[in-house]
């Protein structure tokens, strides 16, 4: 099946109050031949050009990383999302997301490429004028020039608008004079062009295109980091740096629009890269479990190891399901906006903004799935996992940064709920009706069903109940705190985790339902075991997040009623997760890699 599958129009966050159809949900089985070929090409590039020289990359051999980025450009891997008229391939959003996944297992190289194609290129591509795009984008698309992005400062991380770097118009009106510094700049040591943010007249937050070699622009020494050691990370210094006025990017005073819109895309793409890295780490771990023997038995045959491998596979499959469901939403919305007459740049940015909630959730889950995979990978390797001779140790160190950049996971959790609430207040999402319906349901006699259920009816009902648990918890919290809810970050993060679990669970179930219809139940036994395991465990996790939130602000009869409702909405049928994980692990061990 091709990616021409049409999904029902659904707004960002609307899955929380609407039921989705499996046959209008995109999943990895829908990749067309060209998309699969692009993904395979990425894997082949890593195998041939990157993985054999990881030690040289980590030692930051002079000129090595820029040459690898240029090689990727020669194969078209840097320009997937760039229009053909600007030197790119002009591919759809799904394909460009697949490139991020396909290259995601390349350790420091993956970081360099993701920064170049994302924050290094997209600000100019989407906000540059015709002259700026003509000058920079073709060179960035081929890798002749490398891109970087200067937003973070020593005292402004998540508070990006608190930046201190200044820009003052020169007396002759031909240049802006930049003064200040930026830190943690990926690709900063070798990039040719940088998007840098500064304040004009002390308050007009604005983006500038700065080229290497501009007078007054220098860089610091390479940072010594815990992981991604081969990734260039430096500080940038601006001392009366002269930037031509024609290098103002976008509108003066509207730099925040560039910064925040680019981050929406970056968050989803980070999930894709994390997924690619997690799959590679999983493959490495499975092969080790098959070859490492203890007590004359491969360790993969022990129940404790099978339990770990099974859980790793569950999280990978669910993450993949959630990622490509949202990716297709963005792809469809982009085409919808293009067809309505929106220009190229406004179409994708508008689509990404529409699904900013999902992008934030995916960033959180993808980075935490990768952390789980590499952590368990080290554990399965035992003492060898702590040795630099085994690549899993590198994967472990490199993984940790993903929960920090593109907005920390804490910030993204807070953003998830904040965006949902703001859309509700603006009338874009009708949360009030469903929330009141849940409160009314609590006062009624539970529906125990007829005893006869259609296929997957129990699972769909469970997910519908997860959504009710979210509405119940969030509604009670808002009634308690009203406008002060923003100050209750612990509660907001509890609600965000409930939302992430629910979105993931629904995405996985929809994928399974479609697969079952297409292939028959007998052909998807492993996928069924994965989804059943995730739903069973998600019920407990959602109940815990909800209970923690409610226990912090409710009391008396209301408290008891809410807890009873949460227990009802998170009640899953008994399930043998031990057997399911062993079943999944046996498949992976037989394949000697992750193929699900």
C-alpha positions in Angstrom: 0.0 0.0 0.0 1.3 3.5 -0.8 1.3 6.6 1.3 -1.7 7.8 -0.7 -3.8 6.5 2.2 -6.1 9.3 3.3 -6.7 9.9 6.9 -9.8 11.6 8.4 -9.0 15.2 9.1 -8.1 15.5 12.7 -6.7 18.5 14.5 -3.7 18.4 16.8 -4.7 17.0 20.2 -8.1 16.0 18.9 -7.4 12.3 19.2 -8.0 12.9 23.0 -11.7 13.4 22.3 -12.3 11.6 19.1 -12.0 7.9 18.1 -9.8 7.1 15.1 -10.2 4.5 12.5 -7.4 2.0 11.8 -7.9 2.2 8.1 -7.4 6.0 8.2 -4.2 5.6 10.2 -0.8 5.5 8.5 1.7 3.0 9.8 5.2 1.8 8.7 3.6 -1.0 6.6 2.4 1.7 4.3 5.8 2.9 3.2 6.0 2.9 -0.6 8.9 1.4 -2.5 10.8 4.6 -2.9 10.5 5.4 0.8 11.8 2.0 1.8 14.6 2.4 -0.7 15.6 5.8 0.9 15.6 4.2 4.3 17.8 1.3 3.1 20.2 3.7 1.4 20.7 5.5 4.7 21.5 2.2 6.4 23.9 1.3 3.7 25.6 4.7 4.0 26.1 4.1 7.8 27.5 0.6 7.2 30.0 1.8 4.5 31.0 5.2 5.6 30.4 5.8 9.3 30.3 2.6 11.5 33.8 1.4 10.5 35.4 4.6 11.6 33.6 5.5 14.9 36.8 5.8 16.8 38.3 8.2 14.3 35.1 10.3 14.5 35.1 10.3 18.3 38.7 11.5 18.3 37.6 14.5 16.1 40.0 13.8 13.4 40.5 17.1 11.5 38.1 17.5 8.6 36.6 14.0 9.0 33.1 15.0 10.1 32.7 17.7 7.5 33.8 15.3 4.8 31.2 12.7 5.9 28.5 15.3 5.9 29.5 16.3 2.4 29.4 12.6 1.3 25.9 12.3 2.6 25.1 15.4 0.6 26.5 13.8 -2.6 24.0 10.9 -2.1 21.1 13.4 -1.6 20.6 12.6 2.0 20.8 16.2 3.1 18.2 17.5 0.7 15.2 15.2 1.1 12.9 18.0 2.2 14.4 20.8 0.1 12.5 21.7 -3.1 14.1 20.6 -6.3 14.5 24.2 -7.6 16.8 24.8 -4.6 19.0 21.8 -5.1 17.1 19.2 -3.0 15.0 16.1 -3.8 11.6 17.7 -2.9 10.4 14.6 -1.1 7.4 14.4 1.2 7.5 14.7 5.0 7.4 10.9 5.6 10.5 10.4 3.4 12.5 13.1 5.2 11.4 11.6 8.5 12.7 8.2 7.3 16.1 9.8 6.5 16.3 10.8 10.2 15.4 7.3 11.3 17.7 5.7 8.8 20.7 7.8 9.8 19.8 7.7 13.5 22.1 4.8 14.3 25.2 6.7 13.3 26.2 8.1 16.8 27.9 11.5 16.5 27.5 11.5 12.8 23.7 11.4 13.2 23.9 14.4 15.5 25.9 16.4 12.9 23.5 15.5 10.0 20.4 16.1 12.0 21.6 19.5 13.1 22.7 20.4 9.6 19.4 19.4 7.9 17.2 20.6 10.7 18.1 23.8 12.7 21.1 24.4 10.4 19.0 24.6 7.1 15.3 25.0 7.9 15.4 28.5 9.3 16.7 29.9 6.0 14.6 27.5 3.9 11.3 28.5 5.6 12.0 32.1 6.6 14.6 33.4 4.2 13.7 35.7 1.3 14.3 34.6 -2.3 17.9 36.0 -2.4 18.8 34.4 0.9 17.4 31.0 -0.2 19.1 31.2 -3.6 22.5 32.0 -1.9 22.5 29.5 0.9 20.1 26.6 0.4 21.7 24.9 -2.7 25.0 24.8 -0.9 23.4 23.4 2.3 21.5 20.8 0.3 24.6 19.4 -1.3 26.8 19.6 1.9 29.2 22.1 0.2 28.3 24.4 3.1 27.4 23.1 6.6 24.8 24.7 8.8 24.5 25.5 12.5 22.2 27.3 14.9 23.0 29.8 17.7 20.1 30.2 20.2 21.3 29.0 23.6 23.4 31.3 25.8 25.1 30.6 29.1 22.2 32.0 31.1 19.3 31.3 28.7 18.6 27.7 27.9 14.9 26.9 28.0 14.2 30.6 28.5 15.4 31.4 24.9 13.8 34.8 24.9 16.0 35.8 27.8 19.0 36.0 25.5 21.5 38.8 26.1 23.2 39.0 22.7 22.6 42.4 21.2 22.4 43.8 17.7 22.7 47.6 16.9 22.4 49.2 13.5 25.6 50.8 12.3 25.8 54.5 11.7 25.8 54.0 7.9 22.8 51.7 8.1 24.6 48.9 6.3 25.3 46.4 9.1 24.0 45.2 12.4 26.7 45.0 15.0 26.4 41.9 17.1 27.8 41.5 20.7 27.4 38.5 22.9 28.0 34.8 23.0 26.2 31.5 22.2 27.0 28.1 23.7 26.4 24.4 23.0 26.5 25.0 19.3 26.3 21.7 17.4 28.5 21.8 14.2 29.8 25.1 15.5 33.5 24.2 14.9 33.2 23.6 11.2 29.9 25.2 10.0 29.9 27.8 7.2 26.6 29.4 8.0 24.8 30.0 11.3 21.4 31.2 12.2 22.0 33.4 15.2 19.5 35.2 17.5 20.0 38.6 19.1 17.9 41.5 20.4 17.7 44.7 18.4 17.2 47.8 20.6 17.2 45.5 23.7 13.8 43.9 23.0 13.3 43.0 19.4 14.3 39.3 19.3 15.6 38.7 15.8 17.4 36.1 13.7 20.5 36.8 11.6 22.4 34.7 9.0 26.0 34.8 10.0 28.8 33.4 7.8 32.1 32.0 9.0 34.7 34.7 8.4 32.5 37.7 9.2 34.5 40.4 11.0 34.2 40.1 14.8 32.9 36.5 14.8 35.1 33.8 16.5 34.5 30.5 18.1 35.7 28.8 21.2 37.5 25.5 21.8 35.7 22.2 21.3 33.7 21.1 24.4 34.6 17.9 26.2 31.3 16.0 26.6 30.1 12.9 28.2 28.8 11.5 24.9 28.5 12.4 21.2 32.2 13.1 21.4 32.6 13.2 17.7 30.0 16.0 17.4 31.5 19.5 17.2 30.2 21.6 20.1 31.7 25.1 20.6 30.8 28.5 21.9 30.4 31.4 19.5 31.6 34.9 20.3 30.5 38.1 18.7 32.6 41.2 19.4 31.4 44.1 17.2 30.5 41.4 14.6 29.4 43.1 11.4 26.4 41.4 9.8 25.0 42.9 6.6 21.4 44.2 7.0 20.4 42.0 4.1 21.2 39.0 6.4 18.4 39.7 8.8 16.3 36.5 8.6 12.5 37.0 8.7 11.0 40.0 10.4 12.7 42.2 12.9 11.3 41.3 16.4 9.8 38.0 15.2 12.8 35.8 15.9 10.7 33.7 18.3 8.5 32.6 15.5 11.5 31.1 13.7 12.9 29.5 16.9 9.7 27.9 18.1 8.4 26.8 14.7 11.7 25.1 13.8 11.6 23.3 17.1 8.3 21.6 16.3 9.8 19.8 13.3 13.0 19.2 15.2 11.3 17.4 18.0 9.5 14.9 15.8 12.7 14.4 13.8 14.6 13.8 17.0 12.2 11.0 17.8 12.9 9.5 14.4 16.6 9.6 15.0 16.3 8.2 18.5 14.2 5.3 17.0 16.9 4.6 14.5 19.5 4.6 17.2 17.4 2.4 19.4 16.9 -0.2 16.6 20.6 -0.4 16.0 21.4 -0.8 19.7 18.7 -3.4 20.0 20.3 -5.4 17.1 23.7 -5.2 18.8 22.2 -6.4 22.1 20.3 -9.3 20.6 23.4 -10.6 18.8 25.3 -10.4 22.0 22.6 -12.3 23.9 22.8 -15.1 21.3 26.6 -15.4 21.4 27.5 -14.8 25.1 27.3 -18.0 27.1 27.0 -18.5 30.8 26.6 -22.0 32.4 27.1 -23.4 28.9 23.9 -21.6 27.7 23.5 -18.5 25.6 22.3 -15.8 28.0 19.4 -15.0 25.6 17.8 -18.3 26.8 17.4 -17.1 30.4 14.0 -15.7 31.4 15.5 -12.5 32.9 17.1 -11.6 29.6 14.0 -12.5 27.6 12.0 -10.3 29.8 14.3 -7.4 29.0 14.4 -8.1 25.3 10.6 -8.4 25.2 10.1 -5.1 26.9 12.7 -3.4 24.6 10.8 -4.7 21.6 7.4 -3.5 22.9 8.7 0.1 23.3 10.4 0.1 19.9 7.3 -1.0 18.1 5.0 1.3 19.9 7.3 4.3 19.4 7.5 3.6 15.6 3.7 3.3 15.5 3.2 6.7 17.3 5.9 8.4 15.2 4.6 7.6 11.7 0.9 8.2 12.7 1.8 11.8 13.5 4.2 12.2 10.6 1.4 11.4 8.1 -0.9 13.9 9.9 1.7 16.6 9.2 2.3 15.4 5.7 -1.5 15.5 5.0 -1.9 18.9 6.6 1.0 20.3 4.6 -0.6 19.2 1.3 -4.0 20.5 2.4 -2.4 23.9 3.1 -0.5 23.8 -0.2 -3.8 23.1 -2.1 -5.5 26.0 -0.4 -2.8 28.4 -1.8 -0.3 28.6 1.0 3.3 29.0 -0.1 5.8 26.1 0.5 7.2 27.5 3.7 3.9 28.4 5.4 2.5 25.0 4.5 4.9 22.8 6.4 5.4 25.2 9.3 1.6 25.5 9.6 1.3 21.7 9.5 4.0 21.2 12.2 2.4 23.9 14.4 -1.0 22.2 14.1 0.6 19.0 15.5 3.0 20.7 17.9 1.4 18.7 20.8 2.2 15.4 19.2 5.8 16.6 18.3 6.4 17.4 21.9 5.1 14.0 23.1 7.1 12.1 20.5 10.3 13.9 21.5 9.8 12.8 25.1 8.9 9.2 24.3 11.5 8.7 21.6 14.4 9.9 23.7 13.2 7.9 26.7 12.8 4.7 24.6 16.3 5.1 23.4 17.6 5.6 26.9 15.8 2.5 28.0 17.2 0.4 25.1 20.8 1.4 25.6 20.6 1.1 29.4 19.2 -2.5 29.2 21.7 -3.1 26.4 24.6 -2.3 28.7 23.0 -4.5 31.4 22.6 -7.5 29.1 26.3 -7.0 28.1 27.2 -7.2 31.8 30.8 -6.1 32.5 31.6 -5.9 28.8 28.9 -3.3 28.4 31.0 -1.0 30.5 34.0 -1.4 28.3 34.8 1.0 25.4 35.6 -2.1 23.3 31.9 -2.7 23.0 29.9 -0.2 21.0 26.9 -0.4 23.4 28.9 1.7 25.8 29.2 4.5 23.2 25.4 4.2 22.5 24.7 4.6 26.2 26.8 7.7 26.5 25.5 9.2 23.3 21.9 8.6 24.2 21.7 10.8 27.3 21.8 14.2 25.5 18.5 13.5 23.7 16.4 14.2 26.8 18.0 17.6 27.1 18.2 19.3 23.7 15.2 20.4 21.5 13.7 21.4 24.8 14.2 19.2 27.9 11.7 16.5 28.4 10.4 18.3 31.4 9.7 21.4 29.2 8.1 19.3 26.5 5.8 17.6 29.1 4.7 21.0 30.3 4.3 22.3 26.8 2.1 19.3 25.9 -0.5 20.1 28.5 -0.1 23.9 28.1 -0.9 23.7 24.4 -3.9 21.5 24.9 -5.3 23.9 27.5 -4.7 27.0 25.4 -6.4 25.4 22.4 -9.4 24.5 24.6 -9.6 28.1 25.9 -9.5 29.4 22.3 -12.3 27.0 21.3 -10.1 25.0 19.0 -10.6 21.8 21.1 -13.9 21.0 22.8 -12.7 19.5 26.0 -15.5 20.9 28.2 -18.2 18.7 26.7 -16.3 15.4 27.1 -15.0 16.4 30.5 -18.6 17.0 31.8 -19.7 13.8 30.2 -17.0 11.9 32.2 -18.1 13.6 35.5 -21.7 12.6 34.7 -20.6 9.0 33.9 -19.0 8.8 37.4 -22.5 9.2 39.0 -24.0 6.5 36.9 -24.0 2.7 37.1 -21.0 1.2 35.2 -21.7 -0.5 31.9 -20.5 -4.0 32.2 -21.2 -4.8 28.5 -23.2 -7.6 26.9 -20.6 -10.3 27.3 -20.2 -10.6 23.6 -17.5 -8.5 22.1 -16.4 -7.7 18.6 -12.6 -8.1 17.8 -10.5 -5.5 19.7 -13.6 -4.1 21.4 -12.1 -4.6 24.9 -8.9 -2.9 23.8 -10.7 0.1 22.2 -12.9 0.5 25.3 -9.8 0.5 27.5 -8.2 3.3 25.5 -11.5 5.2 25.6 -11.3 4.9 29.3 -7.7 6.1 29.4 -8.9 9.3 27.7 -11.7 9.6 30.3 -9.0 9.3 33.1 -7.1 12.2 31.5 -10.2 14.4 31.2 -11.2 13.5 34.8 -7.8 14.3 36.3 -7.2 17.4 34.2 -10.7 18.7 34.8 -10.5 18.3 38.5 -7.0 20.0 38.6 -8.2 23.0 36.6 -11.3 23.4 38.8 -9.0 23.4 41.8 -6.3 25.8 40.5 -7.9 27.7 37.6 -5.3 30.1 36.1 -2.8 29.1 38.7 -2.5 25.6 37.2 0.7 26.7 35.4 2.5 26.8 38.7 1.6 23.1 39.4 4.3 21.6 37.2 4.2 18.2 38.9 0.5 17.8 38.2 1.0 19.0 34.6 3.7 16.4 34.1 1.5 13.7 35.5 -1.2 14.6 33.0 1.3 14.8 30.2 2.5 11.3 30.9 -1.0 10.0 30.9 -1.5 11.7 27.5 1.7 10.2 26.1 0.8 6.7 27.3 -2.7 7.0 25.8 -1.6 8.4 22.4 1.0 5.6 22.2 -1.5 2.9 23.1 -4.0 4.1 20.6 -1.4 4.4 17.8 -0.2 0.8 18.5 -3.7 -0.6 18.6 -4.8 1.1 15.4 -1.7 -0.3 13.6 -2.4 -3.8 15.0 -6.1 -3.7 13.9 -5.1 -2.7 10.4 -2.5 -5.4 10.2 -5.0 -8.0 11.4 -7.5 -7.0 8.8 -4.8 -7.1 6.0 -3.0 -10.3 7.0 -5.2 -12.2 9.4 -4.9 -12.8 13.1 -2.5 -15.8 12.7 0.1 -13.6 10.9 0.3 -10.9 13.6 0.7 -12.9 16.8 3.9 -11.1 17.8 2.4 -7.7 17.2 -0.7 -8.7 19.2 1.6 -9.7 22.1 3.3 -6.4 21.9 0.1 -4.3 21.9 -1.5 -6.5 24.7 1.6 -6.0 26.8 1.8 -2.3 26.3 -1.9 -1.8 27.1 -1.7 -3.9 30.2 1.3 -2.0 31.6 0.0 1.4 30.4 -3.1 0.9 32.5 -1.1 0.7 35.7 1.2 3.6 34.7 -1.7 5.9 33.8 -3.4 5.0 37.1 -0.3 5.9 39.0 0.2 9.2 37.3 -3.4 10.1 37.8 -3.4 9.0 41.4 -0.3 11.0 42.2 -1.9 14.1 40.7 -5.2 13.8 42.4 -3.7 12.9 45.8 -1.9 16.3 45.7 -4.9 18.5 45.5 -8.1 16.7 46.3 -9.7 15.5 49.5 -12.9 14.2 51.1 -15.8 12.8 49.2 -14.6 14.3 45.9 -11.3 12.7 46.4 -12.8 9.3 47.0 -15.1 9.6 44.0 -12.3 10.6 41.6 -10.1 7.7 42.8 -13.0 5.3 42.2 -13.4 6.7 38.8 -9.7 6.4 38.0 -9.8 2.8 39.2 -12.7 2.1 36.8 -11.1 3.8 33.9 -7.7 2.1 34.2 -8.9 -1.5 34.9 -7.3 -3.9 32.5 -8.1 -7.6 32.2 -5.6 -10.1 33.7 -2.8 -10.7 31.3 0.3 -13.0 31.3 3.0 -10.4 30.4 5.8 -12.8 31.3 4.7 -15.3 28.6 4.1 -12.5 26.1 7.6 -11.1 26.5 9.2 -14.5 26.2 7.2 -15.1 23.0 8.4 -11.7 21.6 12.0 -12.4 22.7 12.1 -15.8 21.1 11.2 -14.3 17.8 13.9 -11.6 18.0 16.5 -14.1 19.2 15.6 -16.4 16.3 16.0 -13.4 13.8 19.2 -12.4 15.6 18.1 -8.8 15.3 15.0 -6.6 15.6 12.7 -7.1 12.5 9.2 -6.5 13.9 
